[in-house]
Amino acid sequence: MNSLHIGIIGMGRIGRIHADNLLRMPRVRLAAVSDLYADEALSQWATERGVPVVTKRGEDLLEDPDIHAVFICSHTDTHVPLIIAAAKAGKHIFCEKPISLDPARTKEALDAVREAGVKLQVGFNRRFDHNFERVRELVLEGRIGEPHLVKITSRDPSPPPEDYIAKSGGIFIDMTIHDFDMARFLIGRDIEEVYAHGSVLVDPAFARYGDLDTAVVTLKFAGGALGVIDNSRRAVYGYDQRVEVFGSEGSVTVANDHPNTAEISTSDSVSHDKPLHFFLERYNEAYIREVRRFAESLLDGAGVPVDGFDGLQAELAALAAKWSVRLGRGVKLAELDDSDRLAAEARNKEATLA
């Protein structure tokens, strides 16, 4: 393939980020964008960038024979039907995470992709962060021996607004899902069991929607390695993104990125600037690299770096975490196939506590 023509469905914040990144890439043409609420402002945005087609119908992009691939950046509840339709139309697909809030529906989408023989990449952009990629390289090179532990700290600088909380799907599917994927990526093993604890310590709005704002999750991987993830919706000092992988021959760590490396030392203190404020600053380069890798996989015939199986595994870990909080015990991913039994156990536990 000499050139790649792409359409984007869903032109909110993330859709526009991907669009601007794609527009900078050689051999890539942004052929069309669609959004249910497309208006004059979006048309003006497209005109300024030379994007020829703006439409309210995502189907217009799928029906266009000149478009090779679509980015699905719309609301999560639209992902599965759009993936299935795109696959049937023979389009390659980049889909933002999560594929869905229901692993059974996600499996339907993956079946459609497999049957159509198209490629699907899931938007776990943190894999393309320069720091985390280097950790993965060092683990693969055997520099720390056999990995035994992975520790991830992921804390937002401030909680989202209440209307976002209401539709987010909860902390594990909205926030920790990145960390589940990162843990698998860094240690190179699948997650077998999840044990989660959570509280509402930041904003009572989370409790109104049955959600949490503070959580600690422990993981057990295939082969016995362990993991710990801690999350908070509010770190007053900024966006806190740290990682350590500990192994039989050493460890590798990643600290927070800062706007600069200047450090001031006085008789009173030693200090530097706070971490980069939020994900758009911290992972700006990662967003560029993930879409570049997707484009390269289509242009050069390579495999996508984050596929549907990766997306499904992160969703399963998130679901196991939700069940773990409700049941008060570790939940194996293999148990998720029997949701009726888990639900009965939860009802029995809740009746006992009542």
Secondary structure, 3 states (H helix, E strand, C coil): CCCEEEEEECCCHHHHHHHHHHHCCCCEEEEEEECCCCCHHHHHHHHHHCCCEEECCHHHHHCCCCCCEEEECCCHHHHHHHHHHHHHCCCEEEEECCCCCCHHHHHHHHHHHHHHCCCEEEECHHHHCHHHHHHHHHHHCCCCCCEEEEEEEEECCCCCCHHHHHHCCCHHHHHHHHHHHHHHHHHCCCEEEEEEEEECCCCCHHHHCCCCCEEEEEEEECCCCEEEEEEECCCCCCCEEEEEEEECCEEEEECCCCCCCCEEECCCCEEECCCCCCHHHHCHHHHHHHHHHHHHHHHCCCCCCCCHHHHHHHHHHHHHHHHHHHHCCCEEHHHHHCHHHHHHHHHHHHHHHC
